[in-house]
Amino acid sequence: MRQLADGARVERFLQELGRRASRPVRIYLTGGATAVLRGWRATTIDIDLKLVPDSDELMREIPRLKESLQVNVELASPDQFIPELPGWQERSVFVRQIGKLSVFHFDLYSQALAKIERGHAKDLADVGAMFDDQLIEPGRLLELFGEIEPKLYRFPALDPARFRQAVEEFLEDRVTGP
């Protein structure tokens, strides 16, 4: 069984991946990897990421790194669970350059909406940390939700009315307190 990934394991994974990139690639960290590196949690089950452009070279390295570092790695990003938010790449937060690997946190508004939709306590705590650190704004979050709302039909597992209600309730709790 692989171990939980703490900040040191995530960093080592990134360093090893960066050493193997022979051409420019962007890696977008999401979920628990973002939470761990931002200091919102001590560990995560998976290092969730998206590679742009897709890189066979790095994809072949991931299984080896998973084994050598004893971490779980998932190709997962918010745009697999909710419609892609316009401008997500421009809003993604640059972390560092490691060789030809550019490391980013996937757009925090996208992460926040995906986490609110999922509704797990750990996810909602992460979104709360984003607000506490003033990385996302309530009005902008609701505005971006409105932009993707007409596209929710493309995600049949989602209930658009329940998703809107979850976003509104989360924002109401943030503004008025529990």
N, C-alpha and C positions, 0 to 999 in steps of 0.2 A: 504494500500500500504506500502510495506517495504521501509526502508530508505536506502540511499547510505551507503556503508560501508567505514568508515575511519579507520585509523590505530588502534584506540582504540577498535573499534568493531571487527576488524579482530583478534586482540590480545585476546580479551575476548572470541571469538569463539574458538580459539586455546586452551586457558586455560581450558575452559569448556570441550572440546573434550578430552584433555589430562587427565583430572581428571577422565574421564569415561573409559579410555582404560585399560583393565585388562590384556592384553598381548601386546607384542611389535608390533607396527604398524608404518609404515612410511606414512606421509602425504606429498604430493608434491603439493605445491601451484603454481598456474600459472596465467597468464593474469593479471587482475587488482589487485589481491591480492598481487602478487609479486611487481607490480608497486607501490602500496600504502606502503608496508613495506619497500621498497628500497628508498622511498621518491621521486619517479618520478611523482606521482600524489597525490592529497589529498584524493580522494575517488574512489570507484569502484562500479559498479552496482551489481556485483556478487562476491562471494568468490568462485573461481574456484579451484577444487582440484582433486587429484587422491589418493586413499588409496591403499597401498601395504603392506601386502596382504589385499584382500578385507575383511572387518570386519562387519559382521551382527550387532554386538554390537554397533559399532559406526554409522553404517548406520541407525539404529533405533533411535539414538540420534539426528541426523541431523535435522529431521523435528521439533523436540521440540526446538532445539537451534535456528532454523530459526525463529520460532514464538516468543520465549522469547527475542531474541536479535533484532528482526525485521530486519533481513538481508536475502538476497537471497544467496543461496548456489547451485552451479552447479557441478555435477561430469563431469568435462571437462578437457582435457589435450591435448597438441599438437598431441600426437599419435592417437587421434581420427580423426584428420583432415589432417594429412600428415603422411607418413611412419615413423615408429619409427627410430630415429637416433641411430646408433651403439654407445654404451658407454654412453647413456643418464643418467643412474643411477649414474655412476662414476663422471659425470660432474655436477650433481645436487648439489646445494649449501646448505650445512647444515646451518640451522638457529638456532635451539635450541632443547633441550630435555625437554619435559613436561611430567613427569611421564614416562609411557611406550610409549608415542607418540614422535616419532622423526620427526621434522618438517624440510622440505627442500623446496627450490625453485626448481621447475622442471628445468631441463637442459636449460640454457639460449639460447643455439644455437637452440634447438628445439623450444623454445618460439619465438625466433627471426624469424625463417623460417615460422612458422605458422602465425605470425603477418604480415610478408611481403606478404605472399600469400593472406591473408585476405584484406590487403591494406587500412584499415580504418586509418584516420589521427591520432587518439589517439594511435592505435597500432604502427604506424610508429614512432610516437614520443617516445614511450617506447623503440623501437629498437634503436633509436638515443641515448637515455639515456644509454642503454647498452654499446654502442660504446664510448660515452663520459666518462663513468665510467671505461672504458678499461676492460670490463667483457667478451667481445667477440672480435675476430679479423677477419677482412675481408677475408683473405686468408683461414682461417679455416672454416668460414661460407660457402664459396663457395665450399670448399673440401667436407664438410659434405652434402651439397646439391647434389653434384655429386654422393655421395654414395647412396642417396635415390632416385635419379632421375630414375633409371631403375625400381623402384617399384611404381612409380606414377600411373601406370595403375590400381592399386588396389583401387584408389580413383577416381572414374569416374567423380565426380564433378569438379575435377581439370583439368586445361588445362596445360599440361606439358610445352609447349613452352611459354605460357604467364607467368607461374610461374618462369621459368628460366629468362625470360626477366625482371620480377619484381625484382628478386634477383640481377641481374647484374646492373640494373638501380639504385637500392637503394645503392649498393656498389660504383658505379661510383659517385653518388651524395655525398657520404660520403668522398670519396677520393679527388674529385675535387671541391666540394662545389656546391651549387645550381646555 
